[in-house]
């Protein structure tokens, strides 16, 4: 499938098969991806504009933060050590840092700076090797894993840093959801080339059910279907993108309630 970078460059990329059945990779991958993140729109959520759109975003974000926090509480005890990998501007860490001993890692300089200003109790690290082996109870990646090219290397490092009962929580878009199939090459969650990998439910199961890892539970991110559908409508130049996006987002969730193929899926993965 050919996918255009609708968000920024308008360049066209291909989705190619990988060695793991159910996982596709963006090709050709640019030598430097940094320039594809250089947009005020891409980092606008790091700032408070005070607009109605911003207020709505913050309201929906608070719902998602509470949901993610509840999931973390089901797998971790109070004061557990939690690393949010790819923590962005630190919204999730700010929400949980009173309940857990928190660490954050963020490679983007602007987002990292925003997180450091926002957080009081969380330690922002620049190198995972500063964390002791076997010391973490949980590592979270909220729509980050698909951006990582060296996934095998990162997973080995995560395995070292988690303790014997440690849990890895990974949320990624699902290209076999109804909204992905409906919007095809306009599906916003392809987000090439920033999203390097495109991971189906089958693909994640093939990748993570190994001698080192086991998927314990899969949960949906219900609001993602609406956000992604609205953005997909905008890419199609639809003047009523909000209305149609919410309609198809709702249809996607209704269909997924029977199939499990939600627009975004959270994988709760145990270390073996």
Backbone as CSV, one residue per row, in Angstrom:
resi,resn,N_x,N_y,N_z,CA_x,CA_y,CA_z,C_x,C_y,C_z
1,UNK,0.837,-1.195,0.000,0.000,0.000,0.000,0.876,1.251,0.000
2,UNK,0.487,2.260,-0.781,1.177,3.535,-0.839,0.463,4.520,0.096
3,UNK,1.232,5.186,0.984,0.662,6.108,1.959,1.377,7.443,1.867
4,UNK,0.599,8.512,1.794,1.162,9.855,1.759,1.301,10.399,3.179
5,UNK,2.344,11.176,3.387,2.494,11.915,4.644,1.572,13.133,4.564
6,UNK,0.296,12.905,4.872,-0.706,13.968,4.786,-0.441,15.081,5.785
7,UNK,0.202,14.744,6.880,0.384,15.699,7.964,1.389,16.801,7.634
8,UNK,2.502,16.428,6.959,3.582,17.411,6.835,4.176,17.505,5.435
9,UNK,4.892,16.471,5.001,5.758,16.598,3.823,5.057,16.321,2.497
10,UNK,3.916,15.600,2.543,3.184,15.170,1.338,3.970,14.127,0.527
11,UNK,5.058,13.623,1.065,5.808,12.558,0.401,5.038,11.248,0.491
12,UNK,5.325,10.357,-0.437,4.641,9.067,-0.476,5.605,7.954,-0.058
13,UNK,5.101,7.070,0.818,5.892,5.943,1.307,5.118,4.646,1.075
14,UNK,5.822,3.533,1.173,5.199,2.220,1.036,5.183,1.505,2.376
15,UNK,4.222,0.608,2.539,4.204,-0.278,3.697,4.670,-1.644,3.227
16,UNK,5.776,-2.108,3.783,6.368,-3.367,3.347,6.329,-4.398,4.468
17,UNK,6.319,-5.655,4.092,6.271,-6.740,5.071,7.597,-6.850,5.817
18,UNK,7.509,-7.313,7.056,8.694,-7.583,7.860,8.805,-9.079,8.109
19,UNK,9.810,-9.476,8.866,9.973,-10.894,9.199,8.890,-11.383,10.149
20,UNK,8.208,-10.451,10.807,7.143,-10.814,11.745,5.792,-10.674,11.064
21,UNK,5.076,-11.772,10.934,3.766,-11.761,10.285,2.814,-10.837,11.054
22,UNK,2.203,-9.906,10.324,1.268,-8.982,10.958,1.879,-7.635,11.289
23,UNK,3.150,-7.439,10.946,3.818,-6.156,11.176,4.380,-5.638,9.856
24,UNK,4.009,-4.407,9.514,4.511,-3.751,8.314,5.471,-2.637,8.707
25,UNK,6.329,-2.259,7.767,7.309,-1.202,8.022,7.246,-0.148,6.923
26,UNK,7.393,1.106,7.320,7.428,2.216,6.379,8.720,2.155,5.553
27,UNK,8.574,2.341,4.251,9.732,2.279,3.351,9.527,3.261,2.182
28,UNK,10.608,3.922,1.724,11.943,3.926,2.335,11.944,4.805,3.576
29,UNK,12.709,4.420,4.563,12.785,5.189,5.792,13.821,6.297,5.620
30,UNK,13.446,7.554,5.824,14.416,8.658,5.679,15.612,8.490,6.602
31,UNK,16.770,8.960,6.159,17.983,8.850,6.974,17.827,9.601,8.299
32,UNK,17.171,10.735,8.245,16.917,11.507,9.470,15.425,11.779,9.586
33,UNK,14.830,11.297,10.662,13.398,11.498,10.863,13.087,12.783,11.629
34,UNK,14.106,13.412,12.196,13.876,14.589,13.035,13.084,15.665,12.310
35,UNK,13.383,15.884,11.037,12.729,16.952,10.286,11.231,16.693,10.114
36,UNK,10.815,15.448,10.215,9.403,15.109,10.040,8.587,15.353,11.308
37,UNK,9.272,15.712,12.383,8.597,16.082,13.624,8.584,17.598,13.822
38,UNK,9.249,18.323,12.922,9.415,19.763,13.094,8.200,20.518,12.573
39,UNK,7.187,20.586,13.409,5.956,21.289,13.068,5.311,21.794,14.344
40,UNK,4.822,23.046,14.298,4.121,23.591,15.468,2.878,22.773,15.782
41,UNK,2.231,22.240,14.748,1.025,21.442,14.954,1.334,20.149,15.697
42,UNK,2.511,19.557,15.397,2.846,18.275,16.008,3.103,18.407,17.503
43,UNK,3.634,19.561,17.937,3.942,19.733,19.358,2.995,20.717,20.029
44,UNK,1.869,21.050,19.367,0.952,22.034,19.929,0.353,21.580,21.250
45,UNK,0.258,20.254,21.443,-0.327,19.755,22.687,0.604,19.952,23.878
46,UNK,1.815,20.438,23.619,2.724,20.748,24.730,2.402,22.120,25.334
47,UNK,1.546,22.882,24.634,1.284,24.243,25.050,-0.203,24.423,25.315
48,UNK,-0.558,25.414,26.131,-1.943,25.727,26.442,-2.338,26.993,25.706
49,UNK,-3.182,26.863,24.685,-3.582,28.016,23.899,-4.807,28.709,24.468
50,UNK,-5.600,27.966,25.268,-6.804,28.547,25.838,-7.997,28.501,24.902
51,UNK,-7.839,27.946,23.711,-8.925,27.886,22.737,-9.937,26.813,23.122
52,UNK,-11.111,26.885,22.494,-12.157,25.883,22.741,-11.671,24.496,22.341
53,UNK,-10.976,24.441,21.204,-10.425,23.157,20.743,-9.438,22.601,21.762
54,UNK,-8.613,23.480,22.327,-7.630,23.057,23.318,-8.320,22.557,24.589
55,UNK,-9.386,23.254,24.990,-10.129,22.849,26.187,-10.790,21.489,25.998
56,UNK,-11.337,21.245,24.804,-11.933,19.948,24.508,-10.879,18.856,24.525
57,UNK,-9.711,19.166,23.941,-8.598,18.206,23.935,-8.198,17.851,25.361
58,UNK,-8.100,18.873,26.227,-7.703,18.647,27.610,-8.741,17.807,28.359
59,UNK,-10.020,18.040,28.067,-11.086,17.261,28.710,-10.979,15.788,28.327
60,UNK,-10.815,15.522,27.043,-10.696,14.142,26.576,-9.399,13.508,27.074
61,UNK,-8.354,14.326,27.135,-7.076,13.834,27.635,-7.198,13.384,29.092
62,UNK,-7.939,14.141,29.893,-8.103,13.786,31.306,-8.816,12.444,31.454
63,UNK,-9.778,12.175,30.576,-10.459,10.876,30.580,-9.463,9.759,30.299
64,UNK,-8.619,9.967,29.280,-7.620,8.955,28.922,-6.596,8.755,30.032
65,UNK,-6.186,9.841,30.682,-5.195,9.744,31.755,-5.732,8.922,32.919
66,UNK,-6.983,9.154,33.276,-7.597,8.388,34.363,-7.687,6.907,34.009
67,UNK,-8.036,6.641,32.760,-8.147,5.264,32.277,-6.790,4.554,32.321
68,UNK,-5.748,5.233,31.848,-4.406,4.653,31.855,-3.905,4.423,33.281
69,UNK,-4.219,5.360,34.147,-3.797,5.245,35.542,-4.460,4.039,36.207
70,UNK,-5.747,3.822,35.915,-6.446,2.659,36.478,-5.802,1.359,36.008
71,UNK,-5.422,1.319,34.743,-4.755,0.123,34.214,-3.451,-0.120,34.952
72,UNK,-2.692,0.939,35.173,-1.409,0.803,35.866,-1.610,0.311,37.292
73,UNK,-2.664,0.784,37.945,-2.939,0.348,39.312,-3.312,-1.135,39.383
74,UNK,-3.828,-1.694,38.295,-4.184,-3.118,38.309,-2.959,-4.017,38.248
75,UNK,-1.824,-3.474,37.799,-0.623,-4.305,37.662,0.495,-3.886,38.602
76,UNK,0.347,-2.726,39.259,1.399,-2.215,40.146,0.819,-1.798,41.494
77,UNK,1.599,-1.993,42.534,1.202,-1.541,43.861,1.592,-0.072,44.041
78,UNK,1.058,0.535,45.096,1.402,1.921,45.404,2.919,2.059,45.574
79,UNK,3.474,3.143,45.057,4.901,3.453,45.138,5.786,2.546,44.284
80,UNK,5.169,1.795,43.384,5.962,0.987,42.447,6.795,1.904,41.560
81,UNK,7.897,1.351,41.041,8.783,2.124,40.176,8.321,1.991,38.721
82,UNK,7.972,3.126,38.121,7.391,3.136,36.774,8.196,4.062,35.866
83,UNK,8.580,3.556,34.703,9.237,4.355,33.671,8.260,4.589,32.532
84,UNK,8.020,5.859,32.181,7.247,6.193,30.990,8.247,6.510,29.884
85,UNK,8.371,5.593,28.939,9.356,5.721,27.866,8.734,6.474,26.701
86,UNK,9.372,7.597,26.313,8.772,8.473,25.320,7.668,9.283,25.977
87,UNK,8.025,9.931,27.072,7.012,10.556,27.952,6.474,11.869,27.408
88,UNK,7.014,12.359,26.284,6.518,13.608,25.723,6.682,14.758,26.694
89,UNK,5.642,15.573,26.799,5.683,16.737,27.688,5.333,16.383,29.125
90,UNK,5.150,15.092,29.408,5.000,14.627,30.783,3.598,14.623,31.344
91,UNK,2.566,14.661,30.475,1.194,14.706,30.987,0.854,13.481,31.832
92,UNK,1.203,12.288,31.324,0.877,11.063,32.060,1.661,10.986,33.365
93,UNK,2.931,11.324,33.317,3.756,11.278,34.525,3.246,12.246,35.592
94,UNK,2.829,13.431,35.167,2.283,14.413,36.107,1.058,13.845,36.804
95,UNK,0.273,13.069,36.078,-0.973,12.521,36.597,-0.736,11.376,37.582
96,UNK,0.396,10.668,37.461,0.605,9.479,38.297,1.713,9.633,39.324
97,UNK,2.467,10.740,39.293,3.678,10.804,40.111,3.420,10.841,41.613
98,UNK,2.203,11.129,42.044,1.897,11.081,43.472,1.637,9.658,43.953
99,UNK,1.362,8.751,43.004,1.030,7.362,43.354,2.205,6.399,43.191
100,UNK,3.143,6.764,42.350,4.254,5.866,42.031,5.582,6.616,42.084
101,UNK,6.658,5.854,42.140,7.983,6.444,41.983,8.264,6.446,40.490
102,UNK,8.302,7.630,39.885,8.249,7.726,38.438,9.545,8.218,37.806
103,UNK,9.785,7.691,36.609,10.911,8.079,35.771,10.377,8.361,34.365
104,UNK,11.023,9.272,33.667,10.628,9.569,32.304,11.814,9.600,31.375
105,UNK,11.598,9.160,30.144,12.622,9.253,29.110,11.981,9.866,27.878
106,UNK,12.604,10.928,27.328,12.083,11.598,26.142,13.238,12.121,25.289
107,UNK,13.375,11.619,24.052,14.485,12.038,23.199,14.307,13.418,22.562
108,UNK,13.055,13.870,22.412,12.820,15.169,21.795,13.120,16.289,22.789
109,UNK,14.010,17.193,22.405,14.501,18.217,23.337,13.392,19.150,23.820
110,UNK,12.507,19.572,22.909,11.444,20.501,23.286,10.462,19.849,24.246
111,UNK,10.090,18.620,23.960,9.162,17.906,24.835,9.801,17.604,26.183
112,UNK,11.058,17.216,26.159,11.775,16.931,27.406,11.841,18.166,28.294
113,UNK,12.116,19.313,27.707,12.174,20.569,28.459,10.823,20.900,29.080
114,UNK,9.750,20.674,28.307,8.399,20.924,28.819,8.080,20.006,29.989
115,UNK,8.519,18.738,29.888,8.279,17.773,30.956,9.031,18.157,32.224
116,UNK,10.271,18.569,32.078,11.093,18.938,33.241,10.497,20.132,33.986
117,UNK,9.895,21.066,33.258,9.270,22.227,33.889,7.972,21.852,34.595
118,UNK,7.294,20.857,34.077,5.975,20.482,34.574,6.040,19.550,35.784
119,UNK,7.044,18.684,35.824,7.081,17.612,36.812,7.849,18.010,38.067
120,UNK,7.332,17.534,39.217,7.995,17.863,40.471,8.709,16.686,41.110
121,UNK,8.093,15.503,41.042,8.637,14.327,41.722,9.327,13.352,40.769
122,UNK,9.042,13.468,39.504,9.568,12.527,38.517,11.003,12.842,38.138
123,UNK,11.803,11.793,37.976,13.173,11.959,37.509,13.213,11.727,36.006
124,UNK,13.604,12.743,35.239,13.755,12.610,33.794,15.184,12.164,33.499
125,UNK,15.312,11.042,32.817,16.631,10.486,32.543,16.980,10.650,31.062
126,UNK,18.269,10.649,30.767,18.744,10.761,29.390,19.286,9.446,28.858
127,UNK,19.483,8.479,29.751,20.065,7.194,29.365,19.452,6.107,30.242
128,UNK,18.868,5.088,29.621,18.242,4.005,30.383,19.242,3.235,31.230
129,UNK,20.502,3.298,30.878,21.518,2.576,31.635,21.768,3.186,33.010
130,UNK,21.196,4.371,33.264,21.292,4.963,34.603,20.314,4.292,35.571
131,UNK,19.402,3.498,35.027,18.464,2.740,35.856,19.026,1.338,36.081
132,UNK,19.009,0.881,37.309,19.571,-0.422,37.631,18.797,-1.568,37.012
133,UNK,19.499,-2.624,36.652,18.843,-3.818,36.123,17.922,-4.428,37.177
134,UNK,16.746,-4.862,36.732,15.789,-5.511,37.626,15.152,-4.594,38.646
135,UNK,15.182,-3.288,38.396,14.697,-2.340,39.409,13.301,-1.783,39.140
136,UNK,12.789,-1.944,37.929,11.502,-1.349,37.577,10.352,-2.345,37.709
137,UNK,9.200,-1.825,38.134,7.984,-2.638,38.209,7.183,-2.582,36.916
138,UNK,7.251,-1.455,36.219,6.494,-1.304,34.972,7.169,-0.294,34.057
139,UNK,7.021,-0.525,32.756,7.452,0.418,31.732,6.262,0.650,30.809
140,UNK,5.923,1.914,30.576,4.796,2.242,29.711,5.275,2.944,28.450
141,UNK,4.610,2.625,27.335,4.860,3.292,26.055,3.499,3.601,25.435
142,UNK,3.081,4.850,25.528,1.778,5.264,25.014,1.958,5.857,23.615
143,UNK,1.664,5.057,22.595,1.849,5.464,21.196,3.281,5.924,20.939
144,UNK,4.201,5.104,21.383,5.636,5.374,21.219,6.323,4.224,20.477
145,UNK,5.892,3.009,20.749,6.580,1.819,20.230,6.662,1.832,18.703
146,UNK,5.622,2.350,18.038,5.597,2.362,16.576,6.609,3.342,15.979
147,UNK,7.143,4.237,16.818,8.152,5.208,16.374,9.580,4.668,16.480
148,UNK,9.744,3.516,17.116,11.081,3.012,17.443,11.559,2.031,16.367
149,UNK,12.707,2.339,15.757,13.228,1.466,14.700,13.919,0.233,15.277
150,UNK,14.709,0.412,16.325,15.465,-0.704,16.909,14.660,-1.392,18.016
151,UNK,13.509,-1.926,17.653,12.607,-2.500,18.648,13.203,-3.698,19.380
152,UNK,13.902,-4.560,18.676,14.493,-5.738,19.318,15.485,-5.323,20.406
153,UNK,16.303,-4.338,20.098,17.295,-3.847,21.060,16.616,-3.215,22.273
154,UNK,15.592,-2.421,22.039,14.871,-1.768,23.131,14.173,-2.791,24.012
155,UNK,13.580,-3.799,23.409,12.893,-4.836,24.190,13.885,-5.600,25.071
156,UNK,15.082,-5.856,24.557,16.101,-6.526,25.386,16.470,-5.647,26.582
157,UNK,16.576,-4.356,26.341,16.906,-3.433,27.423,15.780,-3.346,28.450
158,UNK,14.546,-3.303,27.973,13.398,-3.287,28.882,13.376,-4.546,29.756
159,UNK,13.687,-5.674,29.136,13.686,-6.949,29.866,14.716,-6.914,30.987
160,UNK,15.855,-6.280,30.745,16.903,-6.165,31.764,16.460,-5.267,32.917
161,UNK,15.766,-4.183,32.601,15.435,-3.181,33.609,14.236,-3.571,34.470
162,UNK,13.356,-4.409,33.961,12.198,-4.846,34.742,12.593,-5.920,35.743
163,UNK,11.912,-5.931,36.884,12.153,-6.992,37.853,11.452,-8.272,37.424
164,UNK,11.555,-9.306,38.214,11.054,-10.627,37.804,9.547,-10.665,37.579
165,UNK,8.815,-9.743,38.206,7.363,-9.678,38.017,6.972,-8.425,37.228
166,UNK,7.936,-7.855,36.519,7.712,-6.603,35.814,6.740,-6.715,34.655
167,UNK,6.124,-5.568,34.339,5.104,-5.515,33.292,5.451,-4.414,32.294
168,UNK,5.254,-4.731,31.026,5.431,-3.792,29.932,4.046,-3.452,29.383
169,UNK,3.730,-2.151,29.280,2.437,-1.716,28.762,2.677,-0.923,27.482
170,UNK,2.184,-1.458,26.368,2.423,-0.845,25.061,1.082,-0.538,24.393
171,UNK,0.869,0.719,24.010,-0.320,1.112,23.253,0.104,1.500,21.844
172,UNK,-0.535,0.894,20.834,-0.221,1.195,19.435,-1.512,1.246,18.616
173,UNK,-1.499,1.985,17.489,-2.647,1.960,16.574,-2.808,0.576,15.960
174,UNK,-4.026,0.263,15.573,-4.330,-1.060,15.031,-4.783,-0.957,13.571
175,UNK,-3.926,-1.300,12.611,-4.274,-1.159,11.190,-5.285,-2.179,10.670
176,UNK,-5.803,-3.050,11.544,-6.894,-3.940,11.130,-8.214,-3.541,11.797
177,UNK,-8.260,-2.330,12.347,-9.514,-1.814,12.906,-10.452,-1.398,11.775
178,UNK,-11.721,-1.195,12.117,-12.692,-0.783,11.103,-12.328,0.563,10.496
179,UNK,-11.917,1.536,11.328,-11.607,2.857,10.780,-10.385,2.815,9.863
180,UNK,-9.423,1.939,10.163,-8.262,1.789,9.273,-8.687,1.228,7.923
181,UNK,-9.551,0.238,7.949,-10.026,-0.384,6.702,-10.896,0.598,5.921
182,UNK,-11.703,1.386,6.648,-12.599,2.346,5.995,-11.819,3.463,5.300
183,UNK,-10.838,4.037,6.002,-10.117,5.190,5.452,-8.955,4.811,4.538
184,UNK,-8.520,3.555,4.600,-7.457,3.070,3.729,-6.220,3.982,3.781
185,UNK,-5.762,4.490,2.640,-4.526,5.272,2.619,-4.662,6.627,3.314
186,UNK,-5.880,7.018,3.671,-6.090,8.277,4.386,-6.146,8.092,5.900
187,UNK,-6.008,6.855,6.365,-6.089,6.601,7.809,-4.955,7.337,8.516
188,UNK,-5.322,8.255,9.393,-4.344,9.162,10.002,-3.304,8.449,10.855
189,UNK,-3.653,7.287,11.401,-2.728,6.594,12.304,-1.605,5.871,11.568
190,UNK,-1.619,5.879,10.235,-0.424,5.395,9.536,0.724,6.383,9.755
191,UNK,0.404,7.660,9.713,1.330,8.745,10.080,2.773,8.497,9.624
192,UNK,2.921,8.109,8.366,4.265,7.879,7.811,4.968,9.219,7.615
193,UNK,6.308,9.276,7.725,7.212,8.188,8.133,7.484,8.167,9.633
194,UNK,6.764,9.018,10.396,7.002,9.059,11.850,6.671,7.719,12.492
195,UNK,5.600,7.078,12.020,5.319,5.716,12.462,6.110,4.768,11.570
196,UNK,7.125,4.187,12.136,8.009,3.298,11.377,7.363,1.929,11.186
197,UNK,6.711,1.442,12.241,6.060,0.131,12.186,4.551,0.273,12.336
198,UNK,3.831,-0.669,11.734,2.374,-0.700,11.759,1.986,-2.103,12.224
199,UNK,1.487,-2.191,13.453,1.422,-3.465,14.165,-0.021,-3.907,14.383
200,UNK,-0.396,-4.979,13.737,-1.725,-5.551,13.946,-1.748,-6.340,15.261
201,UNK,-2.939,-6.715,15.679,-3.075,-7.535,16.885,-2.317,-8.857,16.715
202,UNK,-2.461,-9.464,15.551,-1.734,-10.705,15.258,-0.235,-10.459,15.294
203,UNK,0.199,-9.320,14.751,1.617,-8.992,14.732,2.194,-8.835,16.124
204,UNK,1.464,-8.161,17.005,1.949,-7.986,18.379,2.010,-9.322,19.105
205,UNK,1.041,-10.161,18.870,1.058,-11.489,19.491,2.255,-12.303,19.006
206,UNK,2.553,-12.209,17.719,3.715,-12.917,17.176,5.020,-12.360,17.730
207,UNK,5.063,-11.041,17.931,6.281,-10.390,18.408,6.538,-10.642,19.884
208,UNK,5.459,-10.641,20.693,5.637,-10.597,22.141,5.383,-11.915,22.870
209,UNK,4.698,-12.853,22.273,4.527,-14.143,22.946,5.752,-15.011,22.652
210,UNK,6.774,-14.821,23.471,8.090,-15.438,23.269,8.571,-16.044,24.587
211,UNK,9.749,-16.685,24.577,10.284,-17.195,25.847,10.547,-16.100,26.879
212,UNK,10.623,-14.825,26.453,10.917,-13.739,27.385,9.695,-12.933,27.797
213,UNK,8.636,-12.971,26.969,7.457,-12.139,27.207,6.171,-12.937,27.010
214,UNK,5.107,-12.460,27.650,3.789,-13.059,27.432,2.727,-11.975,27.559
215,UNK,1.877,-11.861,26.529,0.779,-10.906,26.605,-0.265,-11.419,27.588
216,UNK,-0.496,-10.634,28.636,-1.441,-11.029,29.676,-2.860,-10.570,29.365
217,UNK,-2.981,-9.362,28.831,-4.306,-8.797,28.579,-4.200,-7.744,27.476
218,UNK,-5.307,-7.568,26.745,-5.396,-6.538,25.708,-6.620,-5.678,25.992
219,UNK,-6.427,-4.363,26.025,-7.520,-3.445,26.312,-7.569,-2.350,25.240
220,UNK,-8.751,-1.743,25.042,-8.875,-0.709,24.014,-8.585,0.692,24.532
221,UNK,-8.231,1.582,23.604,-8.242,3.023,23.858,-9.421,3.578,23.057
222,UNK,-10.571,3.701,23.708,-11.828,3.962,23.012,-11.875,5.314,22.308
223,UNK,-11.246,6.325,22.870,-11.335,7.657,22.276,-10.498,7.804,21.014
224,UNK,-9.545,6.910,20.818,-8.648,7.049,19.669,-9.385,6.950,18.338
225,UNK,-10.422,6.128,18.278,-11.146,5.969,17.016,-11.759,7.295,16.562
226,UNK,-12.226,8.100,17.527,-12.826,9.388,17.177,-11.766,10.375,16.685
227,UNK,-10.687,10.475,17.436,-9.616,11.408,17.071,-9.031,11.052,15.709
228,UNK,-8.732,9.772,15.515,-8.121,9.328,14.261,-9.086,9.501,13.087
229,UNK,-10.367,9.222,13.317,-11.352,9.359,12.238,-11.551,10.815,11.837
230,UNK,-11.597,11.715,12.803,-11.730,13.136,12.492,-10.533,13.616,11.668
231,UNK,-9.344,13.221,12.082,-8.136,13.620,11.358,-8.112,13.012,9.953
232,UNK,-8.581,11.776,9.836,-8.640,11.115,8.532,-9.603,11.839,7.603
233,UNK,-10.720,12.312,8.141,-11.675,13.093,7.351,-11.040,14.404,6.873
234,UNK,-10.256,15.021,7.737,-9.569,16.256,7.349,-8.593,16.000,6.210
235,UNK,-7.903,14.858,6.252,-6.973,14.518,5.178,-7.710,14.318,3.855
236,UNK,-8.989,13.957,3.953,-9.806,13.805,2.747,-10.467,15.120,2.334
237,UNK,-10.122,16.196,3.041,-10.641,17.540,2.746,-12.154,17.626,2.945
238,UNK,-12.657,16.876,3.925,-14.089,16.899,4.203,-14.431,18.111,5.065
239,UNK,-15.399,18.912,4.626,-15.751,20.139,5.350,-16.494,19.866,6.654
240,UNK,-17.074,18.696,6.787,-17.755,18.324,8.043,-16.985,17.185,8.710
241,UNK,-15.673,17.373,8.824,-14.786,16.322,9.340,-15.152,15.900,10.757
242,UNK,-15.546,16.846,11.619,-15.884,16.496,12.993,-17.103,15.578,13.047
243,UNK,-18.119,15.932,12.270,-19.355,15.148,12.284,-19.132,13.745,11.739
244,UNK,-18.522,13.658,10.555,-18.287,12.354,9.948,-17.263,11.543,10.741
245,UNK,-16.266,12.237,11.270,-15.255,11.542,12.064,-15.838,10.900,13.307
246,UNK,-16.698,11.631,14.000,-17.323,11.062,15.194,-18.252,9.906,14.823
247,UNK,-18.915,10.007,13.684,-19.799,8.935,13.237,-19.013,7.650,12.980
248,UNK,-17.956,7.761,12.185,-17.184,6.563,11.851,-16.358,6.069,13.045
249,UNK,-15.978,6.984,13.935,-15.312,6.552,15.157,-16.223,5.702,16.023
250,UNK,-17.498,6.123,16.105,-18.480,5.356,16.880,-18.743,3.997,16.238
251,UNK,-18.879,3.981,14.912,-19.092,2.714,14.204,-17.925,1.764,14.452
252,UNK,-16.708,2.310,14.426,-15.518,1.489,14.644,-15.544,0.833,16.023
253,UNK,-15.909,1.596,17.049,-15.967,1.041,18.403,-17.081,0.008,18.552
254,UNK,-18.203,0.259,17.911,-19.325,-0.696,17.982,-18.920,-2.028,17.357
255,UNK,-18.308,-1.957,16.189,-17.872,-3.186,15.523,-16.770,-3.884,16.330
256,UNK,-15.881,-3.090,16.931,-14.782,-3.670,17.709,-15.265,-4.338,18.986
257,UNK,-16.420,-3.927,19.487,-16.962,-4.565,20.697,-17.249,-6.046,20.454
258,UNK,-17.381,-6.429,19.177,-17.620,-7.831,18.821,-16.346,-8.530,18.338
259,UNK,-15.457,-7.757,17.690,-14.270,-8.373,17.086,-12.994,-8.181,17.906
260,UNK,-12.979,-7.160,18.782,-11.770,-6.836,19.536,-10.787,-5.979,18.753
261,UNK,-11.142,-5.618,17.518,-10.230,-4.867,16.654,-10.478,-3.360,16.816
262,UNK,-10.122,-2.831,17.984,-10.276,-1.405,18.245,-9.218,-0.598,17.501
263,UNK,-9.479,0.686,17.347,-8.587,1.567,16.607,-7.184,1.604,17.203
264,UNK,-7.103,1.604,18.531,-5.825,1.484,19.240,-5.974,0.444,20.333
265,UNK,-4.923,-0.318,20.543,-4.960,-1.389,21.529,-3.822,-1.223,22.534
266,UNK,-4.140,-1.540,23.788,-3.139,-1.533,24.867,-2.790,-2.975,25.193
267,UNK,-1.514,-3.303,25.102,-1.045,-4.657,25.407,-0.344,-4.643,26.771
268,UNK,-0.858,-5.436,27.685,-0.258,-5.589,29.001,0.562,-6.878,28.956
269,UNK,1.882,-6.726,29.041,2.809,-7.827,28.743,3.672,-8.135,29.965
270,UNK,3.661,-9.376,30.364,4.448,-9.823,31.519,5.839,-10.259,31.088
271,UNK,6.800,-9.948,31.926,8.152,-10.478,31.736,8.188,-11.916,32.248
272,UNK,8.809,-12.797,31.471,8.965,-14.192,31.903,10.320,-14.360,32.594
